[in-house]
Amino acid sequence: MRSPLLIGLGQSTKAVASDIPALLEVSRTIVFLDDGEFGYVSPTEVAIYRLLPGGGYRKLSPEEVAAKTKTVELSPEAASKGGYPHFMIKEIYEQPQAVRDTYEGNVDDPLLERAASLLAQADRVFVVAAGTSYHAGLVFTTFMARRAGVPAYPVISSEFPYMADAMSKDDVLVAVSQSGETYDTLAAVREAKERGATVLGVTNVLGSALDREAHVKLYTRAGPEIGVAATKTFLSQVMLLELLSHRVGVEAGRLDRSEAKSFAEALRSAPSIVSAAIEASDPVATALSATLGGTSLYILGRGLGHAVAKEGSLKVKEIAYLHAEAYPAGESKHGPIALVEPGFPVFIVATSDAPEVAGNAVEMAARGGRVFVVRPADLTLELSSKAGQISQVTLPPSGGILELEPFILTPIFQLLSYRIAVRRGYNPDKPRNLAKTVTVE
């Protein structure tokens, strides 16, 4: 049980799948089954049964089935490659539109205010997620601290059971999952609910298990993502969670409404900034894919840059099959720097909240590392005498607005992993040993 099961209701065809995109060729009308339900389909009939607590089962009435049925706002074309060689590169280039849809679908949504009020009044806020969604959660906790003055504790979903005893009914659990079906995240949600906590769900999939389980729900509206590696859904999560952090700041009395509005206006430019970042990054990623040697590399950052570094390292691992480690740059001297030798690749993610990374870049260059500083064009770093040994990857400017920097700095690592994979003959859409939605423990 506890795995997604959906039924697509076509005119003369009924189909069963675990994910919405697989059903779009049949129908956009979908029945979402809950745990403890089963049934059968024929071209003309759908029958759903529910297990009873004391044993046995009963058939759901037509009205009950209708209540479980939704029409999704997706098309078969959205789940096709659209002329691109792979879904991953298509979805990288779809990021400006995905970010725009997330912004426009949420910036004036009353649910955003409700969620913000909930978080501002919570005793404690825990953020649970897995994989890429966890990295979006790290961005969120950064802005919850900086803009709202509210501490939020990021927890990898599979680690949550080992600290669940700390939760109480006055806490809020923010669960972030692209699919809304991630097993470990749903387990954390159920654990929190058993302890009386309130659950805020952030997902891309209407009708998913997280959508059904959460008390309050927010939707990224990024459209279907077919490639196993999350790309556009990451930046869509970042957009939504940044908007939310500003509203929490208002509710908590840290920001006034004019300040929150100013941040929201700045985020309105994110789609065009993502587009410019992709355009600037792809030639660099293509060139690096041919010259980046070795089997290991570091991606280092401080503050917000560390969250971006972690997402970048995950992409390089899962798609390019390179051992990539992300560290807080200040931690590099506590062990990781021992591995740096002549030619060892080190990427430094430079953000406007942490110009101190310049010193880390110099440290790595002094050990012979092949250092790349990835930065917005208007961020000036003091690289001292080692500047000639450090390659600077200059991306679109952020205007000093920290919220825009994930949109500037993320695409280059997506593109680098993709270009390396293609050059080496790997399928970026189906990396080995991985699945799009992890529904097992």
N, C-alpha and C positions, 0 to 999 in steps of 0.2 A: 504494500500500500504506500501512500504518501509519495507517489510519483505522478506527474501530470498525465492526464488522459482527456482528450478532446474529441468531439464528433463534429465533422463538417456536414451541413445539411444542404446538399445540392438538389436540383429539381428531380433528377432520376438517379442520383448517386448519393450514397452516404459513405463517409470515410472516417477512419479513426487514426489519430496521430498523437504525439506528445508535444507538438509545437505548432503554433498558428501558421507560419509560412508554408508548412507542408500541406496545408489544407486549402490554400487560397485558390488553387486551380479548380477546386471543387465548389467552394462557396465561401462567402464572407460571414455567413451565419453559423455560429459556433456554439455548441453545447459544452459547458465546462463541468466535468464530473468532480465531485468531492471525494475525500477519503471515505472508504467504506461503501462505495457505490460501484456497480458493475452493470453489464447489460449486453445487448446484442443489437446489430443493425442489419437491415436488408435494404434493397433499393427503395422500398416503400414504407419502411417502418423503423422506428427507434424505440427500444424498450430499455428503461433504466430501473435498476433495483437498488434498494438500500438495505444493508445489513442492520439487524435490530440488536440492541444491547443484550437482550436475554437469549439470543439465538434466533435463527431463521432470517427471513428477509421479506420485504414488501415491494410491490411495483409502484413507482412514482406516478402520480396522476399527470394528465396532460398539462394542467396548470403548473404543477411543480417543475415539469420539464421546461415549460415556457419561461419560468422564472430563472432558470439556469442558462438560458440562451441569450447570446448577445451578438450584435452585428459589429464586426471590427472594421475600423477605418483604414484598411490596407487594400492593396491591389496586387494581382499576380505580378505585374510589372515591377513593383517595388521589391519583389523577392527574386528578380532575375539579374543577370550580370550586366545587362544594358550596354553591351558592346565592349566592356572591359574584359581583360583576360582572366581576372580573378575577382571574387567578391571583396576580398580585403582591400584592394586598391580602389575599387568602386566606392567602398564605404569610407575610405580615407578621404576621397574627393567629395563625398556627400556631407562631410562634416559641417561646412558652412550652413547648408540648409537644415541639417539636424539641429544645430545650435540655435538657429533662427526659430525653428518650430518650438523648441523647448522654451525659449525666451517668450515668444508671443503667446504660447499656451499657458504660461504660468505667471507672468509678471503682474497681471491684474486678477488672478484667480483668488476668490475669497478663501479657498482652502489653504493658500499660502499663509494668510493671516491667521487662520485657525491653528495651523501647525506651529507658527511662530509663537503664538500665545501659549500653546502647550509646552513648548521648550523653555520659554522664559520663566514659566511658573514651576518647572520641574525641580525636584530636589537635586537630582543628578541626571545627566544625559549620557547614555552609552550608545555608541555607533558600531553596529556589527555588519560585516560584509566579508566577502571572499574575493580573492584575485583582484582584478581591475577595479571592481566596485569598492574594495577596501581602500585602494589608493584614492579614489574619489572621496571616500570618507575621511582620509587624512587631509585633503584639501579643505573639506568642510570643518573639521576640528580646528584647523589653522585659523579660518575666518570667524568661527564661533568665538575664539579667544581674542582675536585682533579687533573685530568689529562689534561683537556683542558683549564681550567681557564675560562670557559664559563658558566654563570649562566643559568639554565634552570628551569622553574617554573612548578612543578607538580600540575595538577588539576584533581580531580575526574570528569569524563565526565559529570555526571548529574549536577555538580556545575558550569560547564563552562558557561552556559548562563548568569550567574549572574556577570561574569567578562569579557564577550566578548567585551564590549565597549572599553576595553583597547587594543584590537588588532588593528594592522594596516597592510598595504600592505607590509611592510618591515619585518614582523615577520614570523616565521615558526611554524607551529603546527605539533608536532610529535604525531600521533595517533597510539596507540598500542592496538591490539585486536586479540586474538587467532583466533576467527572465522571470523573476518572481517565483522561481521553482528550486532555487539552490537549497539542497538538503540541509546543510549545516546552518544556513541562515534561517530557514524555517524552524529548525529545531531550537535555535536561540529565541525566536519569536514565541514559540509555544512555552518554552521555559519561563520567559519573562511574564507571559500572560498568567501562567500558573501562580506566579508570585504577586499578581495584582498590578503589575506595571502596565503603563499605556504604551502601545506600539504605533509608531509612525512608519509607514511603509513607503519606500521610494522605488518605483519599478517602471519598466518600459512596456509592460504587458498588462493590458486591461483584462480582468477576469482570471489572472494568475492566482496561485495559492497565496502569495503574499498580499495581493490585492484583497482577497477574501478574508484573510486572517487579521490584517491590520485594523486598528481602530480609526486611524486617519491615514489617507492615502494621497500621495503626490505622484504624477506621471511625467516621465521625461519626454514622451511623444517623439522619440527619435526615429520611428519607423523600424521595419524589420532589419535585423543584422544577422546575416547568414554565415559570414566567416567566423571561425571559431575564436579568433583573436578579437577582443573588444576594441573598437576604434571610435566610431562616432558615438557610441553609447557612453563612453568615458567622458568625453567633453560635454555631452548633454547632461550627464549627472553633475559634472562640475558646475555648469550653468545654473541648474536648478538649485543646487546646494548653496551656491554663492548668493543667489537671490534670497534664499531662505535665511541665511546667516544675517543679512542686512535687516530683514524684517524682525528677526529675533533681537537684534540690536535696538530697534525702535521699542519693542515691547519691554525690553530690559532697561530702557532709559539710557542706553549708552550712545545711541544715535538719535538725532531728531529726524523728523520725516523728510525734511529738505535734504539732509545728508544721504538718507537711504535712496531718495529719488535721484540724487546726483550719481550714486553708484549704479543705479538701475539704468540711467541714461548712458553711462559709460559702457555697460554691458551690452547695450543695443548695438554697439560697434563690433562686438565679438565675431559675428559671422564674416564680416569683411576682413577682419584681422586674421581669422583662421585661414581664409582663402589666400591671403598674402603670405602667410607663414608656410602653407603647403607649396606655393609657387617658388618661394625662396629656398625651401628645404629639399625639394626633390632632386635638383641637380647636384647638391652637395651629397645627399644620401647615395645617389647613383655612383658618383665618383668614389666615395669612401667604400662602397661595396666591393670595388675592384682592388682596393689597396689596403684594406684593414686586415692586418695579419694576426696570427695567433689564434688561440682557442678561448681566451679569457679576456675580459675587460672590466673596468670599473666605471660606474656612473655615480658621481658625487654631487651633493647639493646640501644646502642649509635651509632651514625654514621651509617655505613653500617649495623651494627647489628640491628638497629631499623627497617630497611626495611625487613630483614629476620624475625624479630619478628612479624611484621604485617602479613606476609604471613603465618607464623606458627600459629598465632592465628586464622586466617581465616580458615585454614584447621581443626583445633580442633573444631571450632564452627560448620562448615557446615557438617562435617563427624561424629564427636564423640558427637555432641549435648551438648558440655560443654561450659559454658560461659567463654571464654578466652579473655582477654584484653591485647593488646600490647601497651606499652608506651615507649617513650624515657626514659631511665633509670634515667636520671637526673631529670625528672618530677615526679618521684615516691614520692618524699618527699613533693610535693605540692598537696597532697590529696590522691592518691591511696594507700599510705602506711597505711592509717587509717584502711583499710580492712584486713591487714595482722595480723593474729593471729596464735596461735600454730597449726601447721599442714597445713596451707594454702600453696598450691603449687606455687612456683615462679621459672620460668626458666630464666636464664640470658644468653643471646646470646653474647659471648665474641669474639670480632674481634680485629685484630692487630692495627686498627686505634683508638681504644678506651679502653686502659687497665684500665681506670677509673671505668669501671663497677665492678671491684673488690670491691670498696667501697660500691656500691649499693648492692652487694651480702651480704656483711657483715651487712649492715643495715637491710636487710630482715631477715637474720638469727638471729639477735639480738632481733627481734620481735617474734621469734618462727616460722617463715616461714620454710616450707620444701623446701630448695633451691637447685636447680640443675644448675651448671654452665656448659654450653655447649661450648666447645672451641676446636680449633686445638691443636694437641699434643705439638707443639713447641711454644705455647703462654703461657708464665709464668705470673701468676697473684699473687699479694700479698694479701692473704686472712686473714692474721694476726691471732688473737686468735680464730676466729670463723671457721677456716679451718676444724676442726673436725665435725662441724655441717653442712657442705656444701658438697653435693655430686658433684663430678666432672665427667662429661661425656666427655671423651677424644676421639677425632676423629682424622682422618689423619692430618698430618702436612701440613701447607700451604707454608712453606719456607719464611714466612713473606710477601708473595705476596697477597695483599688485594683482587685482582681480583678473586683469587681461593676460597676465603672463603665462598661465597654464595653456591658454589657447595659442600662444606664440611658440612655446617651447616643447610642446608635446608632439606635434606632427613629425618632426625630424627623426625621432626614434621609431615611430611607426613606419616611416618610409625607409629608414635604414634597415630595419629588420626585414621588411618586404623585399627590398632590392637585393639584399644578401641571399635570402631564400631563393628567389628566382634565379639569380646568377649561379647558385649551387645546385639547382635542379630540385628543390624542395617544393611541395605544394603548400603555399601559405594559407589556403583555406582549410586544410585538414592536417594540422600538425600532428605528429605521431603521439599516441597515448593520451590524447586530449579529446574532450567533448565540449560542445557549445554550452550545454546546460548540465551541471553536475548534480544528479539527483540521487546519488548514493553516499553513504557515510564515509 
